């Protein structure tokens, strides 16, 4: 059992070798094509290396299959992987040296020997000697790699591998509609919900998607529904097709015909003989014409919309009330097929998990006393399965034949759960999930195992770490960060992540990897280790003795000294709580291959000084020093010519950045928010043409970088301008400063056509720069304007063609806002926020002129003088949020599409003036005034009440809220009255599925 599991995951690791070889081949080809300066003969060496890697890649698929039974092939693949990594390091070192020579103004692209001509470009004979020495060393390493690769190639030939131009298809998982319902636990509520949808006959063609992670029971639920007697009686025809993983439209159409076709005079048309797609497609549609059918497509992986449209066309001739059920682990599939209903299948409840486990693990003849003795252990095993039915069934089956208590204890105490009977249970589903990922996702997925289980992963940081490792490439104009975001969304759509955290714009910022996938991921990633693993230190020791390389590591305690021996380490993440107070001696020298270094920890670290040697990490792409106690960075940091991301957020005592920052030409993201003592940026920012993000550009200081340097940074996506507004100055000095700042801002004009987010903070002037609303900012999506204390008007932003999110706050002199007579102003604005506008009284908006025609969300907070919203708000408005606006009253009518209303603070006049909200689905309210009839809110799904101080009608109206799914009450006065089953008002709210009192779930 254990041997099989080990072999199973070695197969996947070999697949990782294939991905690595492909990456090295790409870099090698690029280097060779650039004709970069190499010593005589090295080009020929590179040609040989390139040729051998290509020949080896052609046989890797066969090697992956055969290694299961042949130990020698497994060892061969490990050697190949080590050489591939070594080659990648050499190529990267050469690239770093090329960039350095360009920055220092020297030629590094000579095809012949270093000559006198080359030496004239060098600053001294010593530097000339150093460059020759470097080229000699690189040439020697390439020769060594070529020799190792020749040995690997010779071994390859001895294995007689079969070459493959493309990978064979993975063996498909097949399912049928048959099921033994006696073995199913905890899915009756899910079944009843979907059966209710099916029997309602609401749509002409209902499309229901059941989504969830691998092993969660999607197929089981579909089988329960399919075999329900009510469903069988309701539909004229029921059809089941197991799809995974290939979405074969011909096979699906054949299945339709097979299920519906009847014998005629004892003869049946053999539809399998129909070869033309058009004839098959037409016959499938005719077969269902006028029939009320249920069509189940189980385990759909394909997200190709064109294929789905072909199937939907074949199904479009059915009678009204026909339905399609699709099960998938990919949320993108549910979106593409235009689902009318989506059912997100959750983990089983604890009692149901135990029932399922008991049915598998405890044989009927097991003595009751013996069973009680091990029940506590069994429940702990079940808890580790995290509510996944397939995992519970597999482990339950494995435990059935373990009779001794100590055997059960060994299982519950096991570090690596994937060592249990994966071959017959959970592993095929999870491994299939991995194998069917596109190749570009596999490395990104496996890298996630560097984070400890349950660690809250920051999406933005994860994408930048992927980029630092070279996992993401862009062949066209698309930004690598955009591609990385798409990769993340794809993994998220495959149900690999959960516990999502979103920002105010509803965008995911953090997540956790689902436990079951973290286990799989950690098993695949033989090179990734976290400090939470007890054997980490031992493994580090073994890796040094046995040359088994660890390349990605995180620690949540002190840095083990053995880590310094892992010389091939590419990622080091410090993720513990203030665990580091200094960088260990020889840290940089020993870990020279690092691509990513994070010393920020959780809540910061006590690091006050960094060694000058940090600048010698020539491979480094990602450096996170956030929340450290640094006052300055070593000047040598500016020698990190390949660095892409420099994070210094919340370094509260940081006073200056390296003066040579302008040499870091690969820098894409400079993140320095929360650096309150940093009053200027060094000169030379304008040379950093790769910059996409400047999270704080200090405007107004006489020293350092001037705002004019930003004019040529045409690739900027995020720019936050922070003005140095010293309110302690005299009025005369402030007036001079206002005029100077206005002139300074006029110096920053388009083109910044790539800019997506612009924030301007603490602007001391009284008039805006002319360019701020220029439509040439064609990609500007979000604008934040805070603390414009002297401005009496809001800037004219209505012509920005792509603006979706606008936040305006702390404009203390603004009394009125008028969008003017601009027809179609704010054409794409979706979210609008006003905050802390102390003197704002009125707002003019002309909806009839098409202004804000796409507005979805409106938030107004702490605007005490605002009296009324515009008489007509955009028809598209879905969400309205009002906080602490004492004088505000609601217009006579709100758009009928408003489905969410949030109110808090002093907004009693607003609440009392609310019109009918018949379509309201979500309500959050602080003071519940008399006169608001809850019983009229027939569509209400969620209700959150922050205070009951003005509410006298108590719980009577709740009985009329038949669609209410969630109730949250924040008041200790009602805990006793709402106590489940015994509280005096419990019967009035008992029909609500989810009830929370003071954040505690009582139902």
N, C-alpha and C positions, 0 to 999 in steps of 0.2 A: 504493500500500500504506500509506504513512505517513499520507496524507490520510484514508483510510478509517478508520484507527485513531483519529485525532483526532476525526473526526465521531462515531464510535461512542461515545466517552466524553463528548462534549458532550451527547449524548442523555441520558445518565445524569445529568449535572450539571443539566440542565433539570428532570429529575425531582426533584432536590434543591430547585429553585426552587419546585416545587409543594408540597413538604413545608414549606418556609419560609412560604409564603403561608398555608397552613392553620394553622400555629402563630400567625402574626400575627393572623389572623382570630379565633382563639380568645381571644387576649389583648385584642384590640380590642373584641370583643363583651362580654367581662367588664368592661372599664373603662366601657363605655357603659351597661351595666345597673346599675353601682354608683352612678350619678348623682353621681360625684365632682365637687368644685368646679371649675368651668371658667368662663373669661371668656365674656361674652355673645357668641354667635355661633359659638363653638368647637364647641358640640354639633352645630350644623348642619354644620360642616366635617367632624366625625367621622362623621356620618351619610353624607355623600357618600363619604368614604374607605372606609367599611365597604361601601357599595353597590358601589363600583368594584372593590374587592378580590374581592368575591363574583362579580361578572360576569367578572372575569379568570380566577378559578379554574375557572369552568365550561368554559373553552376550552383549558386548559393541556394536556390530553391530546392534542388535535389539534395544538397547537403543538409538543409534543415529537416527534410523528411527522414533521411537515413540516420541522423545522429541519435534518434530515439533508441536504436538498437546497437549502434556502433560507437563505442567510447572513443576510439581513435579519431573519429570525425568531430566529436564534441571538442576534443582537445585542439584539433586543427582549427576549428572556428574561433576558439579563445585566442590562439596565437594570431590569427588573422586580425581579430579585433584590436589587439594590442599594437600591432604594426600600423593599422589604420589610424589609431589615435596618435601614434608617434609621427606619422606622416603629416597629420593635420597640424600638430604643434610646429613642425618645421615650416610648413607653408605659412602659418600665422606669424611666426617669428620673422620670416622673410618680408611679409607684408608690413609688419610693424617697422622694420628697418627702412623699407622703401618710403613709408610715410614720414619717418623722422628725417630722412635725407631731403625730402621735398621741403619740409618746413625749414630746414637749415640751409636751403638754397643750393644743394649740391646735386649733381647728376648721379642717379643710381640705375640708369637704364642703358648701360653700355654692354654690348653683347660679347666683348672680348675681355682680355685681361685688364686688370687695373693698370693703367698706363700713366705716363707723365701728364698727359692731358687731363686725366681724371684727378690726379693729385693737385693740379692747380686749382681745383674747386674746393679743396680741403683747407681748413683753417691752419693746419700745422702738419709737419711730417708725422707726428704722433697719431693724429686723427687718420692720416692716410694709412698708416700701419694698422690701426685698429680696424679700419674698413676691410683691408685685405685679410686680416686675421678672421674677421667675421665671415667673409665669403668662403675662406678656406674651411672654416668650421661647418658651415652649412653644406658645402660640397661633400665634406667627409660624412656628415650625417645622412645625406641623401644616398651616398654610396652604401653605407651600412644598411639602410632601409631596403635598398635594391637587393642586397645580398640576402637579407632575411626573407624578402618577398620571393626571391628565386627558390629558396628552400620550400616555402609554402606552396608555390606553384608546382614544384616537383612532386610534393606530397599529393597535391590535388590530382595530378595526372595518374598517380598510383591508385586513386579511389575509383577511377573510371566513372566520373559523374556524368549525368545527362544534362546537356545544356537546355536552358529554357529562356525564351525571349520574353515571356510573361508568366506570372504565377498561375498555377492551376487554381481552379475554384475550390473554395473551402466546402467540405461536405455539408450539405444542407440539413438543417433540423426540420423534421417533418412532424406535423400534428394532425389529429383528426378530431371530430366532434364528440367522440365517445368519452364518457367520464364516469367514474364511480363516486357518486355524491356522498357516500358514507365516509369518505376520506377527506372531505373538504370542511374546513372550519373558518368561521369568521367572515365569510363573504356574502352572507344573505342580505345585509343592508345595501351593499354595492349592487347586488343582482336586482333587488327590488327597485332601486332608483332607475336603473337602465331599462328594466322591463316596463316601468311606468312610462318612460319616454316612448318606447316602441309602440305601446298600445294606444298612445294618445293620437297617433296619426296626424300630428300637427303640420308636417311638411309634406310636400309632394314626394320628395326623396330625402329622407333623414340620413345624415352621416354622423355616426358616433365614433369618437376615437377614445380608446382605452390606452392611456400612456402610463409608463412606470419603468423602473429599473429592471435589469435582468433578474429573473428568479422571483419576482414579486407576486406572480400569479395572474398575469394578464390573460394568458391562454385559458387557464382554469376558469376564470370569471366568464370569459366568452363561451366556454363549453356549458357552464351552468345556465346561462341565458339561452343559448341555442336549444338546449334540451328541456327547457321549461314548458310544461304542457300548455300554458296560456299562449306562449309564443308560437308553438307548433300549430295551435288551433287558429291563431290570428292570421298567419301568413300562408298563402297558397303554396309557395315554394320556399324551401330553406336550402342554402348552398354554403358549403364550407370549403375554403381553399387555404392550404398552408403555403405561405409565400416565401419565407426566408431562404437565403438572403437575396436571391435573384428575382427581380420583379419581371417575370416572363409573361408578357401580355397574351401571347398565343396560348400558353398553358392555362391561363386564367379563363380565357374565352372557351377553351375546350372543356374546362370544368363546368362552366355555366351550361353548355349544351348537354354535357353528360348527365348533369343533375336534373335537367328539365325535359329532356327528350324521352318520349314514350314509344313503345313498340306500335307499329302500324301493320296490321295483318301479319303479325309474327316476324316482321322484318324491321331492322333498325339501321338507319343510315350510319355508316362508319365515318364519323366526322374527322377522325384522325387522318383520313386520306386527303382532307382539304389542305392544300399547301399555300394557296394565295391568301394573304392576310386580309384583303378586302372581303373575300367571300366568307372567311371565318368570322370576321368582325360583324358582318351583316347578319349572319346566321345566329350569332350569340344575341344580338339585339332582338331579332324576330322571335327567338325562343322565349324571351321574357316579356314580349309585347303584351300589355294589358294585364299582366299578372302582378299580384301583390306579393313581393318576395322579401326575404331577409338574406343578405349576402355577407358572410363573414370572411374577411381577409386577415388571416392570423400571421403575426410576426412580420410586419412590413418594415423593411430597411430603406427601400428606395425613396429618395426625395426628388426624383426627376418629375417635374410637374407635367411634362408632355406625355409620359407614359400613363400617369393617372388620368389625364383628360381622355385618353383613348378608352380606358376601362369605364369611365363615367359615361361616355357616349354610348357604350354598349348597354348600360343600365338605365338609360334615360327614358326608355319606352315603357317602363313598368307602371302599374296602377298607383294612384295616390296612396300614401301611407307606407310605401316600400321603404326599406332601410338598409343601410350598410354599416357594419361594425368593423372597425379596423383596430387591431392591437399593434402597438409599436412602442419601442423605448426611445424613439427619436421625436422630440416635440415638434421639430420642423415638419415632419410628415403630417402631423395633425393640422398644422397651419396650411400646408400646401393643398390638402384635399378639401379645404373649406368646410371643416367640421361644423355641424350645427350644434353638437354637444361634445364637450371634452370631459372625460372622467379620469382624474389623476389618481391612480390606485396607490393607496398608502400601505405602510407596513401593518401586519396583523397586530391586534391588541395582545397584551401580555397573556390574558387567560386563554385566548384562542391559540397562541403560540404553544402554550403548555399542553393544551388538548391535542394538538397536532403531534407534538413531540412524544407525548405519552402513548399515543396510538401506535407509534413506530418503535419506540425504545423499550417498552415494557411488554414482555411476552405474557400471555394470559396465565401461564403456569408459574410465573415468578411469585414467590411468597410475598404476602403483603408486608410483613415486617422488614424483609430485605429491601422491598421497594421504598418503604418509608426511610430507610437508612441512607439511601442514595438520592432521595427526591430533592433535597436541598442542593446537592451538586448538580442535578439535572436542571433545576431552575436557573442556576448560574450559567450553565451551558446554553440554555435557551436565550437568556439575556444577551449573550455574546452574538447570537445569530441576528440580532437587531430587527426582528420582525419579518425576516425574509423567508417565506414558506419553503422555497426550494432548499435553502441552507438547512432549515430545521428538519426537513424530510431526509436529507442526505446524512446528517449527523445522527438523527434518530435511528436510522437504519444501522449506522455503524455501531451505535451504543447497544443495540439489541443483544449482541452476543458477548458483551463485556459483563461478566458476572461479579467480579470483585470490586469492592469499593475503591481500592487503590488505582484500578484501571480508569475509573471515572475521574478520580482526582488528577491523574496524569493528563487527561484530556482537558479538563477545565483550566489547568495551570500551564498548558502548552502556549508557547510564545507565538507559534506560527500555525494558525488555524488551517491554512491551505494545505497542510500535510494530511488532512483527512480525506478520504475516499472521493477525491474530486473527479476521478475518471468516470464515475457513474452518476454524478449529481451536479453540483453547482459549477464545477469547472468548465464543462462544455459550453454552457450558456455564457459564462464570463469570457472564456477564451475566444469563443466565436465573436463576442462583442469586440474584443481587441483585434482579432484578425480582420474583421470587416471594417475597421477604421481605415480611412485613406492613409497612405504612408506618411503624409505630412503631419498627421495628428498623433501618430504612435509615440514619437519621441517626446512630444509635448505632454502627452498623457503620463508616460512613465516618469518623466522628470518630477511630476507632482509628488512622488513618494519621498522626495527630499524633505518635505514638510511632515512634522509629526501628525499622527492621527488626531482628528478633531481640531487641528490648527485652523484658525480663521485666516484664509489666504486672501491677500489683496489682489484683485484682478489686474490692476495696472502694473503692479510690481511683477506679477507672474509673467505677464506678456513681455516685459522688458528683460526678464531673466531668460525667457525663451530666445529672444533676439540675441542676447549676449552669448548664448551657447551656439548660435548659428543655425537654429532650428527653423527660422523663418527667412524666406528670401522673396524678393520682388523682382520679377523679370520685366514688368512694365512700369507705369507711372504710379501705380497704387502704393501707398505708404505701407511700410512693413508693420507699423503699429496698427493700421487698419486691418491688415491681413491677420495679425495676431489676435485682434478683437474678434474676428470672424472665427478663428480657430477655437477661441474660448467659448463663443456662443454655440459652436457645433458640439463641443464636449458637454456643455450645459444642456443642450437639446437632447443628448443621449443619456440624460439622467445620471451623469457621473458626479454631479455636484448637488449640494442642497444647502439649507440654512443660509439663504441669500440675504445679504444686506444691501439696501438700495439707498441712493441719495435723494435729495428733495425733488430731483427731476425724474425719479423712478428708474434710474439706471443702476444696474448691479455694480457694486463696488467691492464686495467681499463675498466669500463663500467658503464652505467646507467640502472636502471630498467625502462622498458617502463611504461609510466604514467598510462595506463589503468590497468596494472598488479600491479603497486604499490597501486592503490586504492583498488583493490581486496585484495591484501596481507595485507594492513592495516586494512581492515574490518575483515579479518580472525583473525589477531593477536591481541586479546584482551589484551595481556600482553606486547606488544611492543608499545612504544611511543617515539615520537621525539619532540624536542624543538620547531619545527616549528608549532606544533599544538597549537592554542590559548588556548584551554581548558586544556593544560597539567597540569598547576599548580592546577586548580580546580579538575582535575581528581586525581592528587596525593593526594589532601586533602580527596577526596571521598574514595580513595583506603585505606587510613588509617582508616577512620571512618567505612567503610563498609567491611573491610578486603578483598577487591578485589585486588589481588596482581598484581603489575607491576614487571616484571622480567627482561625486557630489555629496556633500555632508552638511548637516545642521546640528547644532548642539543647543541644549536648553539648560545646561549646567556649565561648570568651568570648562575651558578648552583643554582636552586631554593632551598631554605632551606627546603621546604616540601619534597624534594627528600630524605632527611636524614631519613624520616619516612618510606620509602619503604624498610623495613628490608629484604625482600626476593629478592631484586634486584640481578640479576646475571650478567648483562652487563651494563656498563656505558661508553659511548663514548662522548668525548668532540670534537665536530666537527665545532665549530665556529672559527672566526678569532681572535686569541690572546685574548680569553675571560676569561682566568683563570690566576690569578697571585699568588694564594696560594691555598693549599688544605684546605677546610673548617674544622673547629674544629669538632671533633666527626665523621668525614666522614668515617674513617676506622672502628671505633667502631660500628657505626650504620649499615654499609653495609658489614657485615662480610660474606655474602654468595656470594660475587662477584667471578665470574669465569673469567671475562674479564674487564680490566680497561685501557682506552685510555685517556691520558691527553695531547696528542700532539696538538690537535686543527688543524686548517688550518693555515699554516705559523708559527706554533710553539705557545708556551704559555710563560708567564713570570715567571713560577714557578722556584724558586731558591733553594728551600729546601723542602724535604719531611719528614713527621713525622716518627719517629722510629716505630710507630705502624703499618706502612705499612707491616712489616714482619709478622703480625698476620693474614693476609688474607690467611688462610690455604687452601681455595678452589681455589685460583687464578691460572689460567693457562696461561693467556695472559696479558702482561703488556707493554704498548706502552708509552714511555716517550720521543719520538723523538722531536727534535727541542725545547727542554726546555732549561732553563738557569741554569741547574744543574752543579755544579763543582764536586760533588760526590754523590753517593747513600748511604743511611743509611746502615750500616753493617747488620742490621736486614733483609734486602732484601734477604740475603743468606739463610734465614729460610723458603723461599717460595719453599718448597720441591716438590710441584706439578707443579711449573711453567714450561711451555713448550716453550714459546716465550718471549724473552726480547728484545725490540726494543729501541735502543738509537741512531738511525741515526741522523746526523746533530746536535748533541749536541756539539756545537763548543767549549765550555769551560770546558767540562767534562775532568777531569784529572785522575780519578782512578775509578776502579770498586771494589765492596766489596771483601775483602780478602778471605772470605768464599765461593766464587763462586763455588768452587769445591764440595760443599755439595749439590748443586742444581741438583741432579741426574736425574731429569725428563726433564731437559732443552734440547730442540731439536734445537732451533734457537737462536743464539746470533748475533744480527744485530747491528753493530756499525760503519757503514760507515760515513764518514764526521766528525769523532771525532779527529780533528787535534792535540789536546793537550793530547790525550791519547797515551802515549808512551810505555806502557807495559800492559800485562794482568796478573792477579794474578796467582800464582802457583795453581796447582790442576785441570787445564783444562783437563788433561789426564784422570781424573776420571769420566768425564761426558760422559759415554758410549752411551748416547742417542742422542748426538749432531749430527744433520744433516747439520747445516749451521754455519759457522764462517765467517762472511762477512769482517772481518779484523783481521788477526793474525799478530801481530807486531814482526818482526824478527830483531834481532841485538842488542837490548838493553840488557845490562849486568844483569839487574834486572828482576824480574818477571818470567813469564812462558817461558820455553825454547821450541824450535821447536820439540825437541825429544819427548815431551809429546803427540804430535799428532800421533805418530806411532801406538798407540793402539785404536785410534778412527776409527774403521773400518766401522762405519755407516755413515761417513761424505758424504754428497752429494755436498755441495758447500763449497769451501775453497778459501779464498782470502788472500794471503801472501803479507804483506806490509813491505818492508825492510826500516830500518832506515838509509838512505843514507845521511850523513851530508857532503855536498859538500864544506863546509867552512873549513874542515880539511886540513892539509898540505898534499902534495903528498905522503910523507912517511907514514903518518897515514892512508891515503886512501888505500895505497898498503897493509898495515897490515890488514885493515878492509876488503878489497877484499878477502884476503886469509882466514881470519877468517869466513867470510860469506860463502865462497865456502865450507869450512869444515862443517859449520852449516847445509847447505842445503843437504850435503851428508848424514846427520843423519836422513833425512826424506825419507824413502823408502817404497815401497809397502810391505805388502798388504793394499791397499786402493781400493779394487775392486768395492766398491759402489760409489766412487767419480764420479760425473757427470760434475761438473764445477770447473775448476782450473784457478785462476788468480794469476800472480806473478807481482808485481809492484815495480819499483825502485831497481832492483837487481844490486848491485855494482860490482859483480865479472866479470871476463873476460871469464870464461868457465862455461858451464851449468852443473848442477848435472847429474850424469850418469842416474839416474832413470827417468828423465823427459819424455822420450819417451818410457818408458817400456810398452810393450803390456799387462803386468799384470794389467794396468789400463783399464780393459776390458770394463767398462761402461762410460768412460770419453767421454762426448759429446761435451763440449765446453772448449777451452783454450784461455786465453787472456794473452799476454806477452807485458808489457809496460815498457819503460824507462830502457832498458838494455844498458847503455851508453858505457860500455867497451867491450861488446861482438862483435866480428867481423863476426860471423856466426849465422844463424838461427838454433835453436836446431833441432835435428832429430826426428820429430814427426810422420813420415810417417807410422810407424808400429802400431799406436794406432788404434785398430780395430773398435771403435765406434765413432771416432771423426767426428762431423758434422760441427762444427763452429770453425774457427780459426781466431783470430785477433792478428796482430803483429804491434807494433808501437813504435816510438821514439827509434829505435836502430840506433844510430847516426854513428856507425862505420861499419855497414854492407854495403858492396859494391856489393855483388853478392849473389844470392840465387840459389841453385842447389838442386833439389830433389834427385840427385844421381842416381845410377843405380838400385835402389830398384824397382823391378817389383811389380806393384799393390800398390804403395805407396798411402797413404791417400784413402783407399778403399771406405769410406762412406762420405768423405768431401763434403758438399753441399754449404757452404758459406765461402768465404775467403776474408779477409780484410787486407790491408797494409796501415798504416797511418804514416805520418811524418817521412819518412825514407830519411834523407837529403842527404846521400851519395850513396844510392842504384842506381846502373847503369844497371844491367842486371839480367835476370831470365831465368834459363834453366828448361824446363819441357818436359818430354818424354811421350807424349800421347800414342805412339805406345806400350809402356811398361805397359799401363794400369794405369798410374798415374793420380790421381784425376778423376777417371772415372765417378763419380757421381756429379761433380761440377755443381751447378745451378747458383750461384751468385758470381761475382768478383767485389770487390771495391778497388780502388787505389786512395789515396788522399794525396796531399802535398808531393809528391816524385819528386823534381825538376830536379834530374839528371837521372831519369829513361828514357831510350831512346826507348825501344821497348818491347812489350809483347812477350811471346813465339810465335814462328812461327806458331805452332798449339796449339790451346786451346781445352779443352775437348769438344767433340761433344754435350754433354748434356747441355752446358752453355745456360741459358735463359736470364740472366740479367747482364749487364756490366755498372759499374759506375766509372767515372773518374773525378777527381777534382784537379785543380791546379797542373798539371804535364806538364810543359811548353815544355819539350824536347820529350815527348812521341809521337810516331807515331804508327799507327795501323798496324798490320800485313796485308799481301795482302788479306787475307780472314778471315772471322769470321765464327764460327759455324752457320749453317743455322737455328738452333733453337733459336738463339738470338731474343727475342721479346721485350726487354726493354733496352733502352739506356739512361743513365742520365749523363749529363756533365755540369760542371760549373767551374768558375775560368778560368785561362789561359790554355786552352787546344786546341787552334786554330790549331796547327799542327796535333793533333790527329783527330779532326773533318775533316780537309781537306784531310786526308789520309784514311778516311773511305771507305771500299769497299761497294758493293751493299748490301742492307739490305732489301730484298724484303719481308721478313716475319716480319719485325718490327711492333709491335702493340702499343708500348708506347715510346714516345720520350720526354726527358726533356733536353733543351739545353740553354746555356746562350748567346753565341755569334753565330749568324746565318751567317756563311760565304757564300760568293758567290761560286757558283759551286755545292752546295748541292741542288739537284733537288727534292723538296718535292713531286712533282707529281709522282715520281717512288715508293713512299711508299704507295702502294695501300692498304695494310692491316692495316694502322695506325688507332688506336682507340682513343688514347689520345695524345695531344701535349701541352707541357708547354714551353713557351719561356720567358727567364728571362731578355733578352735585345735585342734591335733591332739595335744596333749601327753599325753593319756591313751588314745589310740586305737591299738590294736595290730592290729585285723583288717584294716586298710588298705582296699583298694578292692573286695574280693571281693563284698560285699553289693550293690554298685551294679548288678551284672548282673541282679539280681532286681527292680530298680525300673524296670519297663517303662513306667510312666506318667510318670516324672520328665522334666520339660521344662526345668528350669533348675538348675544347680549352681554355687554360689559358695563358693570356698575362700579363706580369708585366712591364708596361710602360705607363706613363701618356701621352705620345705623340700621342697615338692612340685612346684615349677615344672618341674624336669627330668623327674620321673616322669610328669607329665601333659602333656608336650610333644606337640603334635598329631602323630599318625602315627608318631612314633619313640619316645616315652616308654614305659617298661616297663609302665606301668599304663594306657596310653591305650586299649587294646582293651576294658578293663573299663568305661570311661565314654564310649566313642565314640558310643554310641547316644543320648546325651543331647543334645538340639538346641542348648541354650545353656549354655556353660561359661565361667565367669570365675575366673581365678586372680589374687588380689591386684588386683581391680577391672579387670583386663585381659581382654577377651573373646578367648578362643582358639578358640571355635566358636560 
